[in-house]
């Protein structure tokens, strides 16, 4: 049975990569195009951007796998919690392959953790752009073996440490160009270490580059294309190392575009609509202030420290402790007894959760009619938001989770997802008859962010040359890999195999 090498690209912009391949700037991708197929993919990144990777792994949507961001809600949690082990509602394709006796090796797949039932080799968050958990491996000594073989990962920065602050694109480019060859060497080392049927490696370097090297002022994206040229060389090295009898898939769940979103305005909008109450956000001036929160010494100390010093101090703390303290401070001032809906952490979509009785420990909104009426009212009000500078609508759609993402993990998601209209400039103010005007500059200094579509290039034994994959989406990756290795698609999978790849 032929082996399969899957090369994942975080925020790997398919349209730009395909353009570079066709022009000859990316010769190794061009070679794959010439002897294989390609296509743009529908993706859940267009609704909940980080959900694309879990959807690729599991063949189901967010309502079934339940993973969509670093900080998420859950039944029994007031507010949000950090991504942790045990959140996945469905198994990954590598666990299913392993259960069927196929040998699966995984390197740096984002938003993953050691999965019960997977006996294959996996390295987690070694060369990740964003580390969600402590770096580790299965078996436990594999990580040490890798670092002795190829050295430490050299990027020298990590997404959660720098937050949303702007970065020097020249520095980012240098770092990424240094890291890409090391990631390729790590994947090659895993190839040579032992037998495998499917090897899945992810280049998180493209995630970092897309956020900071993408430029609205340069339609040709010269800086990002330089990164892609080095990426192309790395892909070529992996293809050569895998051998001609290996099928190669290069896949991404999203693309990159301008970072113009209004998520940061949503807490004040909810406050103006009278559904969110805190010490900072009162429903209206003619209502009494919120009930005083109990004294929180952590918040009190935080408030006494200069902002710049607070950030420097936070970077010294372990990630888990830093997140717990941040959540404690963020929720300390909320008057939950008068808060009907609140915003969840985000850096793109507007994410709104109802403070629902029986689901949130301090919930006040009754399930059923009251819950539905609140969602209807909020949806109608959010769709009225306009940009005061040009009177254009800023909201493209408001998704109801029950309709958009049904499934057994639906309660691990927001209740409403606000999607933004494309805008030539950042959304820094919104207005409507109900709220007046809410204005604030975005705290996000990254020029590029996530959008659709995803894409795939595939080549190798049994892959038809020159074909375009039409009408496919990212949910098809997992069942395609299972089918190519003789494993039946489980009944829970919404995705269907990409037909040209399974004959």
N, C-alpha and C positions, 0 to 999 in steps of 0.2 A: 504494500500500500504506500502511495506517495506521501511524503511529508508535506506539511504546510507551515510556512513562515508568515506570520501576521505582524506587520509593522504598523503600529499605531502612531498617529501624529496628533498631539494635543493642539487644538486651535490651528490645525493644518489647513490652510486656505485652499480648497480644491480648485476653484476657478483660476487662482493665481499660479498654482503648481502646474495645472494642465497647460496654461498659457506658456509657462516657462519650458515645459517639456516639448511642446509643439515648436517653439522657436529655436530649440537646440541648446538653450542655456542650461537645461537640466538633462544631460544626455542619458543618464542611467534610468530616469523615469521615462524618457522617450523610448528607450529600448523595451521597457515593460509595456508601454502603450502599443508599440509596433507588433509585439507578439502576443498581446492579450486583449482584455476588454477594460472598459472604464465606465463610470457613471456617477452622476450626482445623486445624493441620497436625501430623502426626507428625514428630518431629525427632530427629536424632542428638545434639542438645544434651542429651537425657535420659541419654545414655551417656558421651559425651565432649563437654563443653559447647561448646568453641570450634570443634569440627568442623562445627558447623551452617553457618557461612559458606562454607567450602570445598565442603560438600555442596550448598548452594544454587547455587554457581557452576558446578559440574561435573556435577551430576546423578548422582553416584556417592557411595558411602559412604566412610568413613575408610580402609578396607582397600584402596581403589582410588586415592583421591587422596593419602592419606598425611599429611595435615596436621591436627593436633588441638590444638596448644598452642604457646606461645612457646618453650619448651624441650622438645626431643624427642630420642629415641634414634635410632640408625640403625646398620645393619650396618657394622662397622669402627670404630665410635665407642665408647669406654669411658665409660659414663655417659650424657651428653646433649649436645646442641648447640643453638644458638639457631636459630630460624626464619630461613631465608635463601633466596635465589633458587635455583631449580632443584629444589625439594622436591615440587612438584606432579606427581603421576603421570598426571593427565588434564587436558585443556585446559578452560579456562573457556568459558562460553557466548559471551562477547564475542569471544574469539578465533575460535570456530567461525563466528559471524556474520560476522566480518571476512573470513575465508577464503572465505565464500560471496558476498562482495561487498556485504554490508550494513554500514552505517556505525554503529559502536557507540562511545559516549562513556561514560567511567566516572569517577566522583568519589568518592574516599575509601572504596573497598571494602576492608574490613579483611583482613589476611593476604593481601595481593597484592603483586605486583612486576611490572616490565615483562616481558611475556610474548613470547617469540619468535613471530613470525607475526602479532601483533596490530599493525595499522598505524593504528588509530583513536586518538582522544585519550583519555588517561588521566592523572589526577592521583592520586598515591599519598601517603597520610599527611599531607596538608596540614592538614585539620581533623579529625584522628583523635583519639579518646580515648586509644588506646594505639598508639604509633608502633613498628612492628615493624622498619622499615627507615628509612633516611634519606629524608626527603620529596623527591619528584622527580616528573617527568612525562614523558610521551611525547606529542608531541615535546618535547625538552628545554627549549625556551624557553616552553612553555605555562604552567608554574608561575609564572614571573616575570610573564607577561601577566595571569594571574589576580590576583596580589597587587597589581599596579598598578591593576587595575580595581576590586577590592573591599576591598583592604587586607589586613593580616595577620590570621590567625585569632585571635580574642580570648579563648579559654577560659582560657589562662594557666596550665594545669597538664596533666600527662600521666601516665597510669597507672603506667608503669614508674619514674617519678621518685618518686612518693609511696608506691609499694608497697602493702602491705595495711593501712597505718595508718588509723585512724579519722579522719574529716574533719567539719568543721562543716557540717551539712546546709543551714543558711541561706546559707553562702558558696557551696556547690555549686549551690544553686538560682539564686543571683544570676548566677553564671558561666554556667550553662547557658542561662538566659533571655537573656543577652547574646549568646551564641554562635549560637543557633538561627537568628535572622534573617540572620546573616552567611553561614551555610551555605546558606540558601535563596537569597541573592543570588548566591553563587558558582555554584550549579546553574543559576540563570536566565541568568547570563552565558554559561555553556557552551552553553545552549540557543540563545542568540542569536548565538553566535560562528560557527557553521557548520551545514551540513546534518547531520542525524542520523536514523537509523531507530530505534535503541534508546538511551535515555539512562538510565544506572543511577547513582543517587546515594544515599549512605548517611548517615543522621544518627547519628553516634557519640555525640552528646550524650545520647541516651536511655540509652546504656550507663552513662555516668557518673551520671546521675540515678537510675537504677534501683538501683545499688549503694548510694548514700548517701542518697537521698531516700525510698526505701521504708522503711516503719516497721511493725514488728510491733505497736506500740501503737495504730495508727490503721487500722482495717479499711477506712475510706473512702479512705485514701491521699491526703489533701488536698494534701500538698506535691507528690507525683508528678503528681497531676491538674493542678495549676497549670502544671507543665512541659508536660504534654500539651496544655493549652489553647494555649500558645504554639507548640508543635509543630503543632497543628491549623491555626493561621494560616499557618505556613510551608508546610504541605502545600497549603493553598488557593492560595497565591501560585504554587506550581509548577504546579498543575493549570490555573490561569488562563493562565499563561504558555505552557503546552504547547498549549492550544487544544482545542476540542471534538472535533476529529477524531483526537485522541490517546487511545489506551487507557492507563489508569493502573492500576498495581498497587502497593499498599502491602503490604509483606511483612516479616515477622520470623521468625527461626529459633528464637526462644526467648521465655520469659516470665520473671517475677521472683518469688522467694519468699524465705523466711527463710534466712539464711546459717548453718545448723546442720549442720556436717560434721565428720568425724573424720580428715581426711587427715593432719593434723599429728601424729597418734599412730602412724601406720603405721611409721616407721623403728624406733621402740622396740618395736613389736609384732613386727616381723621379727627384731629382735635377740633378744627373749625366745623366739622360736620357733627360734633357733639357726641362721638362714640368712643373717644379715647381721652383719658384724663390722667394727668400727672402734674407734678409740681411745675414742670416747664410748659405744659400744654393744658390750659383750662378751656373747657368747651366754649365759654363766652364770658364777656366781662360782667354780665349781669347775674351770673351764677356764683355761688360761694366757692372759695378755694377748695381744693381736694382735701380730704381728711389727712392729717399729718401722718407720715409714715413713721414707723418705729425707728429709733436712732440706730444708724448703721455706722460703726466705727471705721470700716473700710472706706465707705463713701466719704465720710468726714475727712479722713486723712487725704484721700484722693483730691478732694476739693481744695485743700490747703496747698497742694504742690503745684508749681508752675507746669503748664501743659507740656513744654518741651522736656522738662525733667521727668515727668510722668512717662512719656514715651520711651525715653532712654532706660528708665528703670524697668519698664515692662519687658523690654527686649532681653533683660537678664534673667527673667523668670522662665521656668519650664512652660511649654505651650499650654499644657492642661491646666496648670494653676492660673496662668494669665487669663485663659478663657473663662474659668470659673469666677475669678474676681471681676472681670468685665461684665459678665452676666449679672452678678450680684449688684454691681453699681447701676447698670442699665435699668434693672427692674425695681430698685429700691424705692424710687419716687412714684411708681405707678399706683394710682388709686384703683385697684382691681375691682372694688365694690361698685365703681361707676364706669368702668371700662367695658364696653360691649365688643370692641374689636381693636386689634393692635397690629403693628407692623412687625414682621419677622426680618431678621438680618438678610441683607441682599447686597449685591453690587451691580444689578442690572434691572431685573423685573421688580415691579412693586408687588410685595407679598403680604397678604392680609389674612389674619387668623381671627376667627370669632372666639370670644371668651365664653365658651359653651359649657353649660351645666352638664356634669357627668363625664366630660372629657378633660376640661381644664379643672384642676383642683379648686380654683377660686372662681369658677365660671358663674355668670349671672344671666346669660341668655338661654331661654328655654329651647330645648330641641323641638323640631317640627315647624309649626307655622311661624313662630317668632324668629327662628333661625333663618328660614327661607325669606321672610319679609325683610329682614335686615340685609341679607345678601342682595335681594332685588333693589332695595333702596340705595345701597352702596354702589352697586353696578351702575344704576342710573345716574347717580351724582358723579362718579368717576368719569363716565363717558362725556360729561359736559365740560370737562377741564380743557381750557384753551391756553395758548401762549399769548400773554398780553401784548407782546411786541408785534405780532402779526395776525392775531385772532385765528390762528390755525388750531384745529384739535390736536392735542398732544397724545391722546390715548388711542391706540389702534384697536384694542380689544380688551375686554375684561373676561377672563376665563373662569368659569365655575368648575371647581375641581371635581365635583360629583359627576359632571358631564364629560369633562376633558380627560380625566385620569381615574376612571373607576377601577376598583380592585381592592384586594384585601389589605393594602397598606395605605389606602386613601387618607386615613387619619394621621399619617405621618407627613402630610403635605399642607401647604396653605389652603385656605378656603377660596380665596380669590387670587388670581394672578393678573397683574396689570402689565400689558404690553404697550410699547411706545411707538408712535408714528416716527418714521425717519425724519430727521431734522438736520439742516445744514449747520446748526450751531447747538451747543449744549443747552439742555432744558434747565433754565435757572429760575423760572417763575411759571406759575399756573394761576388761572383765574376762572371763576364761575360765579353765578348769582348767589350760590349758597355759601361760598367761602370767602368771597372777595378775592384778594390776591395773596398768594403765598410765594415768597421769593427767598432763595438761598443758592449760593454757588455750590456746585458739586464738590464733595471732598475727594473725588476720584480723579487723580492726575494722569491716569493711563490713557493715551490717545486711542488705542484700539480695544475692541471688546468682541464678545461672541455674537454670532448670528448663524443662520443657515446659508447654504446647505452643507451636508456632509458629502463625502466622496469616497470612491474606491477605485483602485487600479488593481487588476489581477492578471497574472500570467503564469504559465507553467503547464505541466501535463494535463491534457483534457480541457484546457481553457480555450474557447474559440477566439481566434485573432480578429482584431478589427471591429468587434461588436461593441455597441453602446448599451449599457444596462439601463433600461427605461423603467420608470415608475417604482423603483425600489426604495427601501428606507433602511435605517440603521438596525431595526429589529431583525433584519434578515441575516446579520453576520453570524450570530450564535447557531441558528438552525442550519446554516450553510456549512459551517465547520463540522457540526455533528454529522450531517448527511455525507460529507466527503470522507468521513472516517467510519462510515457504516453504523452510525448511532441514530436511532429513530428520534424524531422531534417529539419532545414531551407534550402532552395535551395542554399544559398551561401556557405554552409559548404562543404569543400573538404573532410573532414574526414568522415568515415563511422563507424557505431557502431561496437564494437567488438562482433561478432556474438554469441559466447558462453555465453555472459553476458546478452543478450537480448532475448534469446530463439527464 
